Structures are given as C-alpha cells and as structure tokens.
C-alpha cells in the first residue's frame, strides 16, 4: 500500500514499544517494574474526577466552542499568568484534547514548507514528528549533560539560518529533567528576536520543579508577541487519559488555532474541561504533596543509580525522569535497555529513542513507588555487574 510522503518519517514512540515487550514478558509470568512510561502513578485527584463525573451526569456531553469553554480559558489565563508573572487575556488561551495537538497545530499555522525548526535533542519524540508533518525541517540542537542538560547555546547559534522560523524549547525537559536557566532563555530570546522566529515553549512540566525555579521565555522582553506556551493537565493533575491541554499565544494566532481546531478535533470534551476547571480553581495541596513525593523519589533513584559502578546520573531539576549516562558499558542504549528488561525485569527507555544525542543514556521515570524504585535499582545493579 502506498502512503503519503509526509508521514514517512513517523515512527512508534519508544515508550510504547518497550511497554509492549514488557507486557509480553508479564504475560509469561515475569515480574516487571515499569520505569518506561512517563505518567504519574496515582489516580486523578478525587475532587477533579468528581467534577468530570458530575458534568457527565448533568448532560454536559455536547459540542462546545472549538478553542475551549470561556470559563476555562479565563481561569487558565489568570492561573498560568499569575504563576509566570505575565498578564494573559482569555482570548490568548486555546484548549485542546491534550498538549500534543498544541505542538502540531501551531506549527501548521506558521511554517511554510522548508522552514526550519530548532528543537532539543534528546527531546520528546513528537517534536520531530510534528515538525515533519507541518512541512518543516527539523534542526536538532544538543543538550549538555555537563551543564545539567541546559541547551548548547553555541550549537544553537550555529544552527540558525535564514530559514529558521521557530525555536522549540522544553523546560523542565523530557527526557533529561533539565531546566533552562534564565541566562540561557535570555540568549535564546535575543536570537529569536534577531531572526524574527517564533518560540514554542513546551512547559508541561512547569509545576514539577524541585530546585529553584523554571523560568518561562515568555517573561523575557519582547517575547510576548512571538511565544507560544504549550502546557497541559496530564502531568500536574494526573490526567493523562482525560486528554486536556492548553496553549497561550498572541491573539491573532489563537484565532487561527480556533480554525485549525474546528477542522481537526472539533472541540475538547465538555466534561473533561469541567474537570480541568475544578483542577485549576480547586485546592492545590494535592499537587504540592505530589511534588514533595516526587522530590523524595528523585533523590532515591539518583543516589541509587550513582552508586552503580559505571553509571553517572546528573540530578534532574524538574519533571519525573532520570537520564543516566551509561557509556562506560560499551553497549548501545537500546542493547542495554533490552538487557535490563530481560535480565533484571526493569523496563527503561534507551536514550536513542529521544534523538541522536540521547545515545549513551537511559531514561527512567521515577513516577513509581519508592519500594519499586529501590527494587529496580538493586536488580539493575546486579544485572549490570554481571555484564
Ligand atoms: N510534552 C512533553 C515534553 C511530554 O513529555 C508529553 C507527554 O509525555 C507531552 C508534551 C504530551 O502531553 P499530553 O498528554 O498533554 O498530550
């Protein structure tokens, strides 16, 4: 069967492939510890889930405006603005079924065929996929382990060209847990302004920060008119399956997004948005407790990994991933991930699933119980010692 060229670059996400292999082993009776899939290991907060259930019971199950319910757009403009110290209007906020469409659709709105998009490598696999789907040319820029996985600014400057139309950032980052410093963002902002480029800033992990702060590039002078902030409910509120994301951008672009949403997804489920409204407006102590718990787990997994001879793991500052360097074992990251699954029963992702610069690393999520983390680290240490 023939398919269009524009989808020929699409590959399965590494996490789903490893999950399928892990589940096949479980079906044979093996015990597997899952450190591959990046989602909170607890249920959606009860008050949030109940708001969704109540909305369904009240019949809020019909079409609604493509860019989202006005009340939620209003609440998000206020909440996201207050957290970043920026004033946003509701007209700048658009809602979608997850953050993923809010990576692809803005690119479709601004890229001409052949326009270049700079993006982090290692980075979330959907970035490269979305750039290609929107007709753009992906230009990877490395993140530096020795700088806590901050952007390699020299490489970024060297990658700019007259075709650069967008710079994509992700801080705190998947898969590294790195955070871009204010200095880095100031420099990226300067380069974006000079090149008249858009910045798409994926801030989905903005609330999961363990050290200091995670500044937004939208705070930099002159960036309001060229920044698209993508954010969502999946990670902060443990709502991965509800599908709810939002993005904040200049109003003229938001109006175009309204059209793109109209003709692609139509709208986002009303009851999902009602749950989201409760998540934003309701008590935040559950989020604070989860951040404190993730911090404990991060400390545990990083200490455990660094105690394994041959493994070097920088301290992640945000999100819920550890990204240890495993080069000393002299095997590819996918070989090592397979060995760990087969021999230790621990499912992790090869760094190469996140781009060329991810080779030599593994990604482990610590969105798992302390008991499982301790067990996984001990099993990994034994399997690696036996290599
Ligand atoms: N951006 C990053 C960096 C992610 O890690 C993820 C999910 O893993 C997403 C976006 C997509 O999130 P959503 O579930 O809101 O579509």
Boltz pocket constraint, residues with backbone or C-beta under 6 A from the ligand:
constraints:
  - pocket:
      binder: B
      contacts: [[A, 38], [A, 97], [A, 98], [A, 99], [A, 100], [A, 101], [A, 124], [A, 170], [A, 172], [A, 173], [A, 174], [A, 202], [A, 204], [A, 231], [A, 232], [A, 233], [A, 234], [A, 240], [A, 244], [A, 245]]
      max_distance: 6.0
